[in-house]
Amino acid sequence: MLPAQQGYDRAITVFSPDGRLYQVEYAIETVRRGTIAVGVKCKDGIVIAVEEKPRKLQISETAQKIFQIDDHVGVAAAGYIPDARSQVDNARFFSQSNKMIYDESVEVETIAKHLADQCQQYTQYAGVRPYGVALILGGVVNNQPQLYLTDPSGTYISYDAIAIGSGSDSVTDFLEKTYKDELTLDEASTLAAAGIYLSSEDKEGTGHIRMAHIKTESGLYELVSDEQIVSYANTAKEKYPHDKN
């Protein structure tokens, strides 16, 4: 006979006596062990940034943790990245289907809810496991920036700024102290870079930072160049020197 906790530990769909779904908690722990990802909403648009740590001989483009969903939506992921790719493919198909049916860009909240619904379904059926990934979804619809978080439990929440992954608690505390409603895109990018540095072991280099913008003016997703990232990183180290410690 298995000990009581181990039985609940193995069952995805059964609550323990103290109201816990252990497999969902383990999936959330997988997210916490992933590299840091940050999202910041500002008056000029959305910034999403991630830490990528490819091995020395690995091609960095194949270690992707930041993805484009549609012309106006991007995603940053933390956790088990193969699960992220599955969710990204799902989001892309959903977004394109919505455009074909309604002839308009899908709301970021609609994508977030769609992905969260799938995550929730994977917590209540036998034969599947929870997704081991959390996503920060950012985009611009009708000149309005939107930022959402989805997690393995099926929760989706809107934020002004959020961090997920390793060290996300301290980065979120940092964002809560430094975030302002009237940030420009450059200021938000600097803030995101500072958040990456706060969690990362590499406090000086910039090769491990990837970043994307969705600007309110154009409403389009675009990757930030390496040169721009260096500029944001240098400004972050000057403006937030205490975060090197």
Sequence and secondary structure as in RCSB ss.txt:
>XXXX:A:sequence
MLPAQQGYDRAITVFSPDGRLYQVEYAIETVRRGTIAVGVKCKDGIVIAVEEKPRKLQISETAQKIFQIDDHVGV
AAAGYIPDARSQVDNARFFSQSNKMIYDESVEVETIAKHLADQCQQYTQYAGVRPYGVALILGGVVNNQPQLYLT
DPSGTYISYDAIAIGSGSDSVTDFLEKTYKDELTLDEASTLAAAGIYLSSEDKEGTGHIRMAHIKTESGLYELVS
DEQIVSYANTAKEKYPHDKN
>XXXX:A:secstr
   HHHHHHH SS   TTS  HHHHHHHHHHHTS  EEEEEETTEEEEEEE    TTS GGGS  EEEEETTEEE
EEEE HHHHHHHHHHHHHHHHHHHHHHSS   HHHHHHHHHHHHHHTTTSTT     EEEEEEEEETTEEEEEEE
 TTS EEE SEEEESTTHHHHHHHHHHH  TT  HHHHHHHHHHHHHHH S SS  TTEEEEEEETTT  EEE  
HHHHHHHHHHHHHH GGGG 
